[in-house]
Amino acid sequence: MKNLNKAMIFAAGRGDRMRPLTDTCPKPLLKVGGKALIEWQIERLADAGFTTIVVNHAWLGAQIEDALGDGSRFGVELRYSAEHEALETAGGIAKALPLLEDSGGPEVFVAVAGDVYADFDYSTLRAAGARLAAADLPGMHLVMVPNPSFHPAGDFVLACDGVLALDGAPRYTFGSIGLYDTRMFHDLAPGTRRALSPYYREAIAKGRATGALYTGLWENVGTPAQLEALDELLKG
């Protein structure tokens, strides 16, 4: 596999909780701190040395392509995976595999939800990416965050050795930033609607999932109130 230089941003969701704002604007293009949510993500990925970013879209997807273009103004190549109807996360990856595996073989790549804001340094994932690329079997590496008020029970256990577990403590919340091996999705037919949730649980149960705790600024921007609060924070 190549060095870690590809990413995918999930941008196909309808954003129902963000209505009426998303009735006329796709959620990733909503602005905070003077920039669209997705622009913050693209810039951070570019700063970390990522050169190719795949963006899947469904709802008002043409607006996303028109707003972002080919990525040259960010110093990256943007590739678009258009979905007639949103295929969820795993389904979106399966459809986008030709864009992620254009070198002819499997790839390890970063994927991030289009409605997340984080001051995250994506270059810190390179060591984990190298481990995944060298593994005989496909695995994943998830960025975990302290449990927010809306999700106090967390998602998975992060052990001191970085291995994720389904049961026990301490539990943290998955920050919607992850490293994945494309081999995990080779058996999923393009056009299938499927979430990543069962893939997380299977990889963790088989001991093929690691994680790291990120304690910096992280916001899951799901409602107009959350969008407004983050906008005020970024504007200082």
N, CA and C of each residue as an Amber inpcrd file, in Angstrom:
protein
   708
   0.8350000  -1.1980000   0.0000000   0.0000000   0.0000000   0.0000000
   0.8720000   1.2510000   0.0000000   0.3020000   2.3350000  -0.5070000
   1.0180000   3.6010000  -0.5400000   1.0150000   4.2540000   0.8400000
   1.7990000   5.3320000   0.9460000   1.7490000   6.1320000   2.1560000
   0.3580000   6.7400000   2.3120000   0.0280000   7.1020000   3.5330000
  -1.2970000   7.6470000   3.8320000  -1.4400000   9.0340000   3.1990000
  -2.1930000   9.1210000   2.1050000  -2.3840000  10.4190000   1.4540000
  -3.7990000  10.6310000   0.9390000  -4.7080000   9.7040000   1.2620000
  -6.0870000   9.8280000   0.7980000  -7.0400000   9.9340000   1.9740000
  -8.0960000  10.7000000   1.7480000  -9.1210000  10.8750000   2.7730000
 -10.4850000  10.8770000   2.1100000 -11.4940000  10.6380000   2.9160000
 -12.8750000  10.7230000   2.4460000 -13.6820000  11.5120000   3.4530000
 -14.4910000  12.4230000   2.9530000 -15.3890000  13.2050000   3.8020000
 -16.8160000  12.7860000   3.4780000 -17.5420000  12.3400000   4.5020000
 -18.9320000  11.9260000   4.3210000 -19.8230000  13.1660000   4.2750000
 -20.4270000  13.4220000   3.1220000 -21.2060000  14.6500000   2.9460000
 -22.5480000  14.3860000   2.2810000 -23.0620000  13.1580000   2.4120000
 -24.2740000  12.7850000   1.6830000 -25.5510000  12.8930000   2.5070000
 -25.4330000  13.1750000   3.7910000 -26.6110000  13.1750000   4.6520000
 -27.5610000  14.3260000   4.3740000 -28.8160000  14.1210000   4.7220000
 -29.8550000  15.1350000   4.5210000 -29.7840000  16.2310000   5.5660000
 -29.3130000  15.9170000   6.7570000 -29.2310000  16.9260000   7.8070000
 -30.5850000  17.3560000   8.3210000 -31.4530000  16.3850000   8.6210000
 -32.8200000  16.7020000   9.0330000 -32.8720000  17.5510000  10.2980000
 -31.9910000  17.2840000  11.2520000 -32.0250000  18.0480000  12.5110000
 -31.5840000  19.4900000  12.3160000 -30.9690000  19.7740000  11.1800000
 -30.4990000  21.1270000  10.9010000 -31.5140000  21.9250000  10.0720000
 -32.6450000  21.3200000   9.7560000 -33.6670000  22.0470000   9.0110000
 -34.2190000  23.1980000   9.8540000 -34.6040000  24.3160000   9.2390000
 -34.7860000  24.5420000   7.8030000 -33.5130000  24.9650000   7.0530000
 -32.3780000  25.0920000   7.7540000 -31.1660000  25.5680000   7.0860000
 -30.7710000  24.6520000   5.9350000 -30.9700000  23.3450000   6.1220000
 -30.5300000  22.3910000   5.1010000 -31.5840000  22.1260000   4.0270000
 -32.6950000  22.8410000   4.0700000 -33.6720000  22.7000000   2.9910000
 -33.1140000  23.2340000   1.6780000 -32.2420000  24.2250000   1.7720000
 -31.7020000  24.8590000   0.5650000 -30.1790000  24.8250000   0.4990000
 -29.5370000  24.3300000   1.5510000 -28.0680000  24.2880000   1.5900000
 -27.6260000  22.9520000   2.1690000 -26.7500000  22.2150000   1.4980000
 -26.2560000  20.9640000   2.0870000 -25.4940000  21.2490000   3.3680000
 -25.6630000  20.3890000   4.3350000 -25.1000000  20.6160000   5.6660000
 -23.6030000  20.9260000   5.6580000 -22.7650000  20.2300000   4.8650000
 -21.3280000  20.5310000   4.8960000 -20.9690000  21.9420000   4.4390000
 -21.8990000  22.6200000   3.7510000 -21.6230000  23.9840000   3.2900000
 -22.1090000  25.0470000   4.2640000 -22.7580000  24.6510000   5.3530000
 -23.1340000  25.6250000   6.3780000 -21.8680000  26.2240000   6.9830000
 -21.9200000  27.5230000   7.2450000 -20.6960000  28.2200000   7.6470000
 -20.5950000  28.4070000   9.1550000 -19.3670000  28.2490000   9.6400000
 -19.0100000  28.5910000  11.0160000 -17.6810000  29.3330000  10.9650000
 -17.5700000  30.4070000  11.7000000 -16.3190000  31.1570000  11.6910000
 -15.9400000  31.6700000  10.3160000 -16.9340000  31.9140000   9.4640000
 -16.6810000  32.4770000   8.1480000 -16.3480000  31.4780000   7.0620000
 -16.3380000  30.1670000   7.3800000 -16.0350000  29.1420000   6.3820000
 -17.0450000  28.0080000   6.4860000 -17.2430000  27.3260000   5.3690000
 -18.0850000  26.1340000   5.3890000 -17.4270000  25.0520000   6.2390000
 -18.2540000  24.2490000   6.9110000 -17.7310000  23.1580000   7.7390000
 -16.7440000  22.2910000   6.9640000 -17.0920000  21.9600000   5.7360000
 -16.2430000  21.0630000   4.9610000 -14.9310000  21.7320000   4.5580000
 -14.9350000  23.0540000   4.4280000 -13.6910000  23.7530000   4.0890000
 -12.6850000  23.6710000   5.2280000 -13.1500000  23.7590000   6.4640000
 -12.2460000  23.5890000   7.6060000 -11.5760000  22.2220000   7.5450000
 -12.3590000  21.2010000   7.2220000 -11.8110000  19.8470000   7.1720000
 -10.8020000  19.6890000   6.0400000 -11.1490000  20.1950000   4.8620000
 -10.2410000  20.0840000   3.7170000  -8.9250000  20.7820000   4.0150000
  -8.9880000  21.9540000   4.6100000  -7.7600000  22.6990000   4.9100000
  -6.8840000  21.9490000   5.9030000  -7.4830000  21.3390000   6.9030000
  -6.6770000  20.5990000   7.8870000  -6.0680000  19.3450000   7.2650000
  -6.8060000  18.6930000   6.4140000  -6.2530000  17.5260000   5.7210000
  -5.1090000  17.9380000   4.8010000  -5.2830000  19.0400000   4.0960000
  -4.2220000  19.5300000   3.2100000  -2.9840000  19.9060000   4.0060000
  -3.1780000  20.5700000   5.1450000  -2.0440000  20.9580000   5.9900000
  -1.2690000  19.7350000   6.4780000  -1.9560000  18.6070000   6.6180000
  -1.3180000  17.3810000   7.1130000  -0.7030000  16.5490000   5.9890000
  -0.7530000  17.0540000   4.7630000  -0.0960000  16.3660000   3.6610000
  -0.9690000  15.4440000   2.8400000  -2.2710000  15.4570000   3.0840000
  -3.1660000  14.6480000   2.2540000  -3.3480000  15.3300000   0.9030000
  -3.2970000  14.5500000  -0.1470000  -3.3210000  15.1170000  -1.4990000
  -4.5850000  14.7860000  -2.2750000  -5.2950000  13.7380000  -1.8800000
  -6.5130000  13.3250000  -2.5770000  -7.6320000  13.1570000  -1.5630000
  -8.7460000  13.8460000  -1.7940000  -9.8830000  13.7750000  -0.8840000
 -11.1320000  13.4340000  -1.6860000 -11.7840000  12.3500000  -1.3050000
 -13.0390000  11.9370000  -1.9220000 -14.1900000  12.5000000  -1.0970000
 -15.1510000  13.1080000  -1.7600000 -16.3370000  13.6450000  -1.0920000
 -17.5610000  12.9550000  -1.6890000 -18.2980000  12.2240000  -0.8640000
 -19.5530000  11.6650000  -1.3770000 -20.6810000  12.6420000  -1.0890000
 -21.6800000  12.6360000  -1.9330000 -22.7960000  13.5590000  -1.7270000
 -24.0680000  12.9800000  -2.3300000 -25.2020000  13.4750000  -1.8340000
 -26.5060000  13.0790000  -2.3570000 -27.4260000  14.2980000  -2.3590000
 -27.8130000  14.7450000  -1.1590000 -28.7180000  15.8880000  -1.0470000
 -28.0080000  17.1730000  -1.4830000 -28.5500000  17.8210000  -2.5470000
 -27.9990000  19.0830000  -3.0610000 -26.5090000  18.9630000  -3.3660000
 -26.1210000  17.8080000  -3.8680000 -24.7020000  17.5500000  -4.1100000
 -24.0660000  18.4690000  -5.1260000 -24.8440000  18.9350000  -6.1010000
 -24.2800000  19.8320000  -7.1080000 -23.7520000  21.1080000  -6.4660000
 -24.4080000  21.5580000  -5.3980000 -23.9280000  22.7510000  -4.6940000
 -22.5460000  22.5140000  -4.0950000 -22.3120000  21.3120000  -3.5920000
 -21.0110000  20.9930000  -3.0000000 -19.9240000  21.0430000  -4.0610000
 -20.1740000  20.4290000  -5.2070000 -19.1780000  20.4410000  -6.2770000
 -18.9410000  21.8550000  -6.7940000 -20.0130000  22.6350000  -6.9310000
 -19.8620000  24.0090000  -7.4170000 -19.0600000  24.8560000  -6.4370000
 -19.2780000  24.6440000  -5.1440000 -18.6090000  25.4650000  -4.1300000
 -17.1360000  25.1100000  -3.9770000 -16.7970000  23.8370000  -4.0920000
 -15.4320000  23.3810000  -3.7990000 -14.5740000  23.2030000  -5.0410000
 -15.1940000  22.9360000  -6.1740000 -14.4330000  22.7650000  -7.4090000
 -13.5380000  21.5410000  -7.3830000 -12.4070000  21.6600000  -8.0630000
 -11.4980000  20.5080000  -8.1760000 -10.5140000  20.3980000  -7.0220000
 -10.5930000  21.3340000  -6.0840000  -9.7200000  21.2890000  -4.9140000
  -8.4240000  22.0520000  -5.0570000  -8.1530000  22.5990000  -6.2360000
  -6.8590000  23.2440000  -6.4730000  -6.6300000  24.4350000  -5.5530000
  -7.6870000  25.1320000  -5.1790000  -7.4770000  26.2900000  -4.2930000
  -7.0910000  25.8620000  -2.8790000  -7.3110000  24.5920000  -2.5650000
  -6.8800000  24.0620000  -1.2710000  -5.5500000  23.3230000  -1.3690000
  -5.0610000  23.1440000  -2.5870000  -3.8250000  22.3960000  -2.7850000
  -4.0120000  20.8970000  -2.7680000  -5.2460000  20.4380000  -3.0390000
  -5.5360000  19.0060000  -3.0680000  -6.3460000  18.6870000  -4.3220000
  -6.4920000  17.4020000  -4.5920000  -7.4070000  16.9490000  -5.6400000
  -8.6840000  16.4500000  -4.9780000  -9.8030000  17.0550000  -5.3450000
 -11.0930000  16.6020000  -4.8410000 -11.7450000  15.6840000  -5.8670000
 -12.2220000  14.5450000  -5.3940000 -12.9370000  13.5930000  -6.2290000
 -14.3280000  13.3980000  -5.6400000 -15.3280000  13.3740000  -6.4940000
 -16.7030000  13.3130000  -6.0100000 -17.3480000  11.9690000  -6.3300000
 -18.0590000  11.4540000  -5.3430000 -18.8200000  10.2200000  -5.4970000
 -20.2900000  10.5640000  -5.2920000 -21.0040000  10.7070000  -6.3900000
 -22.4060000  11.1200000  -6.3270000 -23.3010000   9.9130000  -6.0630000
 -24.1870000  10.0560000  -5.0930000 -25.1330000   9.0030000  -4.7390000
 -26.5460000   9.4980000  -5.0280000 -27.3250000   8.7080000  -5.7460000
 -28.7090000   9.1050000  -6.0380000 -29.4910000   9.2530000  -4.7390000
 -29.3450000   8.2670000  -3.8710000 -29.8710000   8.3350000  -2.5150000
 -28.7270000   8.0080000  -1.5710000 -28.6890000   8.6780000  -0.4410000
 -27.5740000   8.4960000   0.4880000 -27.4350000   7.0290000   0.8950000
 -26.2170000   6.5140000   0.8060000 -25.9380000   5.1000000   1.0640000
 -25.3960000   4.8460000   2.4640000 -25.4040000   5.8640000   3.3280000
 -24.7850000   5.8100000   4.6490000 -23.2690000   5.6410000   4.5010000
 -22.6010000   5.4130000   5.6090000 -21.1400000   5.5170000   5.6000000
 -20.4430000   4.3520000   4.9140000 -20.7290000   3.1280000   5.3280000
 -20.0800000   1.9830000   4.6870000 -20.4980000   1.8670000   3.2300000
 -21.7760000   2.0980000   2.9470000 -22.2420000   2.0660000   1.5730000
 -21.5800000   3.1320000   0.7200000 -21.3470000   4.2990000   1.3220000
 -20.6580000   5.3610000   0.6020000 -19.2250000   4.9930000   0.2740000
 -18.5460000   4.3380000   1.2160000 -17.1690000   3.8890000   0.9630000
 -17.1480000   2.8660000  -0.1650000 -18.0640000   1.8910000  -0.1130000
 -18.0850000   0.8450000  -1.1360000 -18.2640000   1.4320000  -2.5270000
 -19.1500000   2.4220000  -2.6500000 -19.3640000   3.0450000  -3.9590000
 -18.1400000   3.8360000  -4.4070000 -17.4100000   4.3990000  -3.4440000
 -16.2620000   5.2500000  -3.7630000 -14.9570000   4.4780000  -3.9040000
 -14.9800000   3.1610000  -3.7630000 -13.7360000   2.3810000  -3.8240000
 -12.9100000   2.6470000  -5.0850000 -13.5150000   2.7910000  -6.2700000
 -12.6860000   3.0840000  -7.4480000 -11.9140000   4.4000000  -7.3280000
 -12.4330000   5.3440000  -6.5650000 -11.7520000   6.6240000  -6.3660000
 -10.6700000   6.5250000  -5.3000000 -10.8310000   5.5870000  -4.3820000
  -9.8600000   5.4050000  -3.3050000  -8.7450000   4.4430000  -3.6920000
  -9.0560000   3.5040000  -4.5680000  -8.1000000   2.4620000  -4.9530000
  -7.6260000   2.6310000  -6.3940000  -7.4630000   3.8530000  -6.8390000
  -7.1170000   4.0860000  -8.2390000  -5.7120000   3.6060000  -8.5880000
  -4.9080000   3.2980000  -7.5720000  -3.5620000   2.7780000  -7.8390000
  -3.5920000   1.2950000  -8.1840000  -4.7630000   0.6870000  -8.0600000
  -4.9000000  -0.7080000  -8.4330000  -4.8520000  -1.6900000  -7.2860000
  -4.6490000  -1.2070000  -6.0780000  -4.5790000  -2.0900000  -4.9250000
  -5.2640000  -1.4740000  -3.7290000  -5.3200000  -2.1970000  -2.6150000
  -5.9660000  -1.6820000  -1.4080000  -5.2430000  -0.4720000  -0.8410000
  -5.9950000   0.3510000  -0.1280000  -5.4540000   1.5800000   0.4620000
  -5.9510000   1.7150000   1.8940000  -5.1420000   2.3200000   2.7270000
  -5.5820000   2.8000000   4.0290000  -5.8750000   4.2840000   3.8750000
  -7.0210000   4.7180000   4.3690000  -7.4390000   6.1060000   4.1750000
  -8.1200000   6.6340000   5.4330000  -8.1500000   7.9510000   5.5460000
  -8.8620000   8.6230000   6.6290000 -10.2830000   8.9090000   6.1640000
 -11.2490000   8.7390000   7.0380000 -12.6180000   9.1570000   6.7490000
 -13.1340000   9.9790000   7.9190000 -13.8520000  11.0500000   7.5980000
 -14.3670000  11.9480000   8.6270000 -15.7750000  12.3790000   8.2420000
 -16.6390000  12.5160000   9.2280000 -18.0010000  12.9690000   8.9820000
 -17.9980000  14.4420000   8.5910000 -18.8700000  14.7750000   7.6540000
 -18.9070000  16.1460000   7.1560000 -19.5000000  17.1510000   8.1150000
 -20.0590000  16.6960000   9.2330000 -20.6600000  17.6270000  10.1890000
 -19.8680000  17.7100000  11.4900000 -18.5840000  17.3810000  11.4090000
 -17.7130000  17.4620000  12.5860000 -16.7200000  18.6010000  12.4110000
 -16.5210000  19.3620000  13.4890000 -15.4600000  20.3680000  13.5100000
 -14.4520000  19.9400000  14.5690000 -13.1850000  19.9060000  14.1940000
 -12.1500000  19.5300000  15.1590000 -10.8320000  20.1960000  14.7930000
 -10.1440000  20.7110000  15.7970000  -8.7880000  21.2390000  15.6020000
  -7.8050000  20.0710000  15.6190000  -8.0420000  19.1090000  14.7790000
  -7.2970000  17.8520000  14.8210000  -6.1590000  17.8640000  13.8120000
  -4.9890000  17.3870000  14.2410000  -3.8280000  17.2770000  13.3600000
  -3.8240000  15.8800000  12.7370000  -4.2390000  15.7960000  11.4930000
  -4.3640000  14.4970000  10.8310000  -3.0230000  13.8160000  10.6040000
  -1.9450000  14.5630000  10.6710000  -0.6310000  13.9290000  10.4890000
  -0.3050000  12.9730000  11.6300000  -0.9890000  13.1230000  12.7740000
  -0.7520000  12.2240000  13.9050000  -1.2620000  10.8120000  13.6270000
  -1.9780000  10.6270000  12.5380000  -2.5090000   9.3060000  12.1990000
  -1.5540000   8.4790000  11.3520000  -0.4320000   9.0490000  10.9600000
   0.4360000   8.3520000  10.0040000   1.0340000   7.0630000  10.5740000
   1.4140000   7.0660000  11.8350000   1.9810000   5.8470000  12.4200000
   0.9460000   4.7280000  12.4400000  -0.2780000   5.0640000  12.8410000
  -1.3400000   4.0550000  12.8460000  -1.6490000   3.5970000  11.4300000
  -1.5930000   4.5230000  10.4760000  -1.8260000   4.1590000   9.0870000
  -0.7970000   3.1770000   8.5680000   0.4560000   3.3870000   8.9550000
   1.5190000   2.4700000   8.5310000   1.3080000   1.0810000   9.1260000
   0.8520000   1.0230000  10.3840000   0.5850000  -0.2800000  11.0120000
  -0.5450000  -1.0150000  10.2950000  -1.5930000  -0.2870000   9.9550000
  -2.7060000  -0.9130000   9.2520000  -2.2780000  -1.4040000   7.8760000
  -1.4700000  -0.6060000   7.1870000  -1.0350000  -0.9760000   5.8400000
  -0.1640000  -2.2230000   5.8470000   0.5580000  -2.4380000   6.9450000
   1.4580000  -3.5940000   7.0310000   0.7710000  -4.8430000   7.5580000
  -0.4740000  -4.7230000   8.0100000  -1.1710000  -5.8560000   8.6180000
  -1.6570000  -6.8410000   7.5580000  -1.6520000  -8.1080000   7.9110000
  -2.1380000  -9.1370000   6.9940000  -3.6490000  -9.0580000   6.8010000
  -4.3570000  -8.6830000   7.8620000  -5.8080000  -8.6050000   7.8130000
  -6.2550000  -7.1580000   7.9870000  -7.3520000  -6.7530000   7.3470000
  -7.7870000  -5.3560000   7.4270000  -8.2770000  -4.9800000   8.8170000
  -7.9510000  -3.7710000   9.2320000  -8.3770000  -3.2730000  10.5300000
  -8.7520000  -1.8120000  10.4540000  -8.8610000  -1.1860000  11.6210000
  -9.2270000   0.2290000  11.6790000  -8.6020000   0.8770000  12.9010000
  -8.5640000   2.1980000  12.8760000  -8.0480000   2.9960000  13.9890000
  -8.9870000   4.1790000  14.1480000  -9.5640000   4.3410000  15.3320000
 -10.5860000   5.3510000  15.5660000 -10.0980000   6.4310000  16.5200000
 -10.4330000   7.6680000  16.1980000 -10.1310000   8.7930000  17.0810000
 -11.2850000   8.9380000  18.0700000 -10.9790000   8.8250000  19.3400000
 -11.9760000   8.9090000  20.3970000 -11.8970000  10.2720000  21.0770000
 -13.0210000  10.7160000  21.6220000 -13.0740000  12.0010000  22.3140000
 -13.7760000  11.8150000  23.6580000 -13.5300000  12.7290000  24.6220000
 -14.2700000  12.6680000  25.8850000 -15.7730000  12.7280000  25.6120000
 -16.5460000  12.0440000  26.4200000 -17.9820000  11.9380000  26.1670000
 -18.6750000  13.2930000  26.2810000 -19.3310000  13.7430000  25.2090000
 -20.0700000  15.0060000  25.2800000 -21.3420000  14.8380000  26.0970000
 -21.9560000  15.9500000  26.4470000 -23.1400000  15.9090000  27.3060000
 -24.2900000  15.1470000  26.6630000 -24.3610000  15.1560000  25.3270000
 -25.4640000  14.4760000  24.6580000 -25.2120000  12.9810000  24.4810000
 -24.0150000  12.5110000  24.8800000 -23.6870000  11.0810000  24.7310000
 -22.8130000  10.6370000  25.9080000 -23.3380000  10.7220000  27.1290000
 -22.5020000  10.5020000  28.3200000 -21.9930000   9.0740000  28.4870000
 -22.6520000   8.0930000  27.8810000 -22.2440000   6.6970000  28.0630000
 -21.0930000   6.2930000  27.1560000 -20.7690000   7.1210000  26.1690000
 -19.6810000   6.7970000  25.2630000 -20.0230000   5.6590000  24.3130000
 -19.0360000   5.2460000  23.5200000 -19.2370000   4.1950000  22.5200000
 -18.4140000   2.9390000  22.7950000 -17.1050000   3.1290000  23.0010000
 -16.2000000   1.9900000  23.1360000 -15.1920000   2.2460000  24.2490000
 -14.5820000   1.1690000  24.6960000 -13.5380000   1.2410000  25.7150000
 -12.1930000   1.4270000  25.0240000 -11.4060000   2.3680000  25.5250000
 -10.0490000   2.5810000  25.0220000  -9.0750000   2.1800000  26.1180000
  -8.3790000   1.0680000  25.9040000  -7.4210000   0.5730000  26.8890000
  -6.1290000   1.3710000  26.8220000  -5.3010000   1.2330000  27.8480000
  -4.0610000   2.0030000  27.9200000  -3.0930000   1.6350000  26.8060000
  -3.2450000   0.4420000  26.2180000  -2.3660000   0.0460000  25.1140000
  -2.9210000   0.4560000  23.7530000  -4.0310000   1.2130000  23.7620000
  -4.6010000   1.7020000  22.5160000  -5.5630000   0.7540000  21.8390000
  -5.8010000  -0.4070000  22.4170000  -6.7360000  -1.3670000  21.8310000
  -8.1600000  -1.0070000  22.2560000  -9.1040000  -1.1010000  21.3240000
 -10.4990000  -0.8110000  21.6250000 -11.2240000  -2.0780000  22.0560000
 -12.1810000  -1.9230000  22.9630000 -12.9900000  -3.0420000  23.4380000
 -14.4490000  -2.6090000  23.5030000 -15.3390000  -3.5920000  23.4600000
 -16.7680000  -3.2900000  23.4940000 -17.2840000  -3.0950000  24.9130000
 -16.6980000  -3.7930000  25.8740000 -17.2030000  -3.7620000  27.2470000
 -16.1040000  -3.3690000  28.2220000 -16.5160000  -2.6570000  29.2740000
 -15.5710000  -2.2690000  30.3090000 -15.4770000  -0.7640000  30.4570000
 -14.3380000  -0.2940000  30.9290000 -14.1050000   1.1300000  31.1660000
 -12.5980000   1.3910000  31.0120000 -12.2160000   2.6380000  30.7200000
 -13.0490000   3.8280000  30.4880000 -13.6290000   3.8600000  29.0770000
 -14.8410000   4.3870000  28.9980000 -15.5340000   4.4810000  27.7180000
 -15.4190000   5.9040000  27.1720000 -15.2140000   5.9870000  25.8730000
 -15.1440000   7.2820000  25.1930000 -16.0470000   7.2550000  23.9670000
 -16.2540000   8.4240000  23.3980000 -17.1180000   8.5770000  22.2290000
 -16.2870000   8.5890000  20.9520000 -16.7450000   7.8710000  19.9520000
 -16.0750000   7.9010000  18.6580000 -16.2340000   9.2940000  18.0530000
 -15.1170000   9.9000000  17.6780000 -15.1210000  11.2720000  17.1920000
 -15.4030000  11.4380000  15.7200000 -15.8870000  10.3900000  15.0600000
 -16.2200000  10.4360000  13.6260000 -15.0130000  10.7330000  12.7510000
 -13.8240000  10.3970000  13.2420000 -12.5840000  10.4520000  12.4660000
 -11.9490000   9.0740000  12.5900000 -11.7140000   8.4180000  11.4720000
 -11.1710000   7.0670000  11.5370000 -10.2600000   6.7370000  10.3760000
  -9.4340000   5.7250000  10.5940000  -8.5860000   5.1480000   9.5480000
  -9.1630000   3.7860000   9.1920000  -9.2930000   3.5210000   7.8960000
  -9.8740000   2.2610000   7.4510000  -9.0410000   1.6680000   6.3130000
  -9.1260000   0.3640000   6.1850000  -8.4890000  -0.3730000   5.1020000
  -9.5760000  -0.7040000   4.0790000  -9.3560000  -0.3550000   2.8190000
 -10.4010000  -0.5770000   1.8160000 -10.7710000  -2.0510000   1.6650000
  -9.8880000  -2.9540000   2.0710000 -10.2030000  -4.3820000   1.9610000
 -11.4440000  -4.7610000   2.7710000 -11.7580000  -3.9590000   3.7900000
 -12.9220000  -4.2530000   4.6160000 -14.2220000  -4.1720000   3.8290000
 -14.2050000  -3.4620000   2.7060000 -15.4460000  -3.1630000   1.9920000
 -15.5330000  -3.8350000   0.6230000 -14.5960000  -4.7160000   0.3290000
 -14.5930000  -5.3700000  -0.9780000 -15.8050000  -6.2730000  -1.1860000
 -16.3750000  -6.7970000  -0.1160000 -17.5210000  -7.7020000  -0.2430000
 -18.8650000  -6.9740000  -0.2240000 -18.8340000  -5.6570000  -0.1050000
 -20.0710000  -4.8720000  -0.0660000 -20.3650000  -4.3390000  -1.4700000
 -21.4730000  -4.7710000  -2.0390000 -21.7990000  -4.3990000  -3.4160000
 -22.0620000  -2.9030000  -3.5260000 -21.5060000  -2.2420000  -4.5260000
 -21.7810000  -0.8180000  -4.7360000 -23.2860000  -0.5780000  -4.8670000
 -23.7590000   0.4550000  -4.2090000 -25.1820000   0.7530000  -4.2130000
 -25.9180000   0.2130000  -3.0070000 -25.2240000  -0.5830000  -2.1770000
 -25.8230000  -1.1010000  -0.9490000 -25.8330000  -0.0160000   0.1200000
 -26.9600000   0.1160000   0.7970000 -27.0660000   1.0960000   1.8810000
 -26.6700000   0.4130000   3.1910000 -25.5870000   0.8840000   3.7920000
 -25.1330000   0.2520000   5.0360000 -24.2900000   1.2300000   5.8490000
 -24.4690000   1.2010000   7.1600000 -23.6990000   2.0480000   8.0620000
 -22.3960000   1.3630000   8.4530000 -21.5040000   2.1270000   9.0520000
 -20.2350000   1.5860000   9.5220000 -20.3470000   0.8980000  10.8780000
 -21.4390000   1.1280000  11.5930000 -21.5550000   0.6280000  12.9700000
 -21.2350000  -0.8530000  13.1130000 -21.7850000  -1.7490000  12.2780000
 -21.4400000  -3.1680000  12.4530000 -19.9790000  -3.4690000  12.1510000
 -19.3520000  -2.6740000  11.3110000 -17.9320000  -2.8670000  11.0180000
 -17.0880000  -2.5310000  12.2480000 -17.4820000  -1.4730000  12.9720000
 -16.7650000  -1.1380000  14.2060000 -16.8080000  -2.3060000  15.1790000
 -18.0020000  -2.7950000  15.4150000 -18.1770000  -3.8380000  16.4220000
 -17.4470000  -5.1200000  16.0270000 -17.4850000  -5.4650000  14.7500000
 -16.8090000  -6.6800000  14.3010000 -15.2980000  -6.5500000  14.4350000
 -14.7510000  -5.4100000  13.9960000 -13.3010000  -5.2220000  14.0740000
 -12.8300000  -5.2100000  15.5220000 -13.6030000  -4.5590000  16.4000000
 -13.2300000  -4.5130000  17.8120000 -13.2980000  -5.9110000  18.4190000
 -14.3540000  -6.6480000  18.1170000 -14.5070000  -7.9960000  18.6630000
 -13.3810000  -8.9210000  18.2150000 -12.8460000  -8.6900000  17.0220000
 -11.7680000  -9.5320000  16.4960000 -10.3780000  -9.0240000  16.8720000
 -10.3270000  -7.9300000  17.6430000  -9.0390000  -7.3920000  18.0570000
  -8.2900000  -6.6700000  16.9580000  -9.0100000  -6.1610000  15.9810000
  -8.3780000  -5.4840000  14.8510000  -8.6410000  -3.9850000  14.8450000
  -8.9860000  -3.4300000  15.9930000  -9.2830000  -1.9980000  16.0770000
  -8.4910000  -1.3560000  17.2070000  -7.8070000  -0.2870000  16.8810000
  -7.1020000   0.5060000  17.8810000  -7.7050000   1.9060000  17.9000000
  -7.2800000   2.6930000  18.8700000  -7.7990000   4.0480000  18.9730000
  -6.8250000   4.9480000  19.6960000  -7.1280000   6.2310000  19.6660000
  -6.3450000   7.2330000  20.3810000  -7.2980000   8.3090000  20.8600000
  -7.0100000   8.8740000  22.0220000  -7.8730000   9.8900000  22.6130000
  -7.4300000  11.2760000  22.1710000  -8.3830000  12.0450000  21.6580000
  -8.1400000  13.4410000  21.2800000  -8.9310000  14.3280000  22.2320000
  -8.2540000  15.2660000  22.8830000  -8.9080000  16.0960000  23.8930000
  -9.0140000  17.5610000  23.4840000  -8.6770000  17.8810000  22.2420000
  -8.7770000  19.2580000  21.7710000 -10.2010000  19.6230000  21.3880000
 -10.3400000  20.7770000  20.7400000 -11.6630000  21.2570000  20.3480000
 -12.2920000  20.2940000  19.3430000 -13.4670000  19.8070000  19.6840000
 -14.2160000  18.8790000  18.8370000 -15.6930000  19.1650000  19.0260000
 -16.3910000  19.3400000  17.9320000 -17.8220000  19.6140000  18.0070000
 -18.5560000  18.8110000  16.9440000 -19.5980000  18.1240000  17.3750000
 -20.5100000  17.4580000  16.4460000 -21.6380000  18.4400000  16.1660000
 -21.6510000  19.0000000  14.9760000 -22.5690000  20.0960000  14.6670000
 -23.8470000  19.5150000  14.0730000 -24.8280000  19.2520000  14.9370000
 -26.0230000  18.5650000  14.4840000 -27.2750000  19.4070000  14.4180000
 -27.3080000  20.5330000  15.1390000 -28.5110000  21.3500000  15.2070000
 -28.1670000  22.8120000  14.9540000 -29.1740000  23.6410000  14.6050000
 -28.9080000  25.0730000  14.4340000 -28.2920000  25.7100000  15.6790000
 -28.7150000  25.2670000  16.8650000 -28.1540000  25.8290000  18.0940000
 -26.6760000  25.4920000  18.2260000 -26.2860000  24.2560000  17.8910000
 -24.8730000  23.8710000  17.9410000 -24.0630000  24.6340000  16.9010000
 -24.6480000  24.8450000  15.7430000 -23.9740000  25.6110000  14.6900000
 -23.7260000  27.0440000  15.1520000 -24.7340000  27.6570000  15.7480000
 -24.6070000  29.0350000  16.2180000 -23.5760000  29.1440000  17.3390000
 -23.5790000  28.1910000  18.2600000 -22.6240000  28.2270000  19.3680000
 -21.1920000  28.0960000  18.8640000 -20.9580000  27.2010000  17.9070000
 -19.6150000  27.0370000  17.3570000 -19.1980000  28.2700000  16.5730000
 -20.1300000  28.8580000  15.8530000 -19.8250000  30.0700000  15.0940000
 -19.3680000  31.1870000  16.0310000 -20.0660000  31.3550000  17.1310000
 -19.6940000  32.3890000  18.1010000 -18.3360000  32.0900000  18.7200000
 -18.0620000  30.8160000  18.9950000 -16.7770000  30.4320000  19.5790000
 -15.6280000  30.7440000  18.6280000 -15.7920000  30.4090000  17.3630000
 -14.7120000  30.6090000  16.3950000 -14.4890000  32.0810000  16.0770000
 -15.5440000  32.8560000  16.1810000 -15.4070000  34.2920000  15.9200000
 -14.8390000  35.0290000  17.1260000 -14.7290000  34.3220000  18.2450000
 -14.1100000  34.8860000  19.4300000 -14.9200000  35.9590000  20.0990000
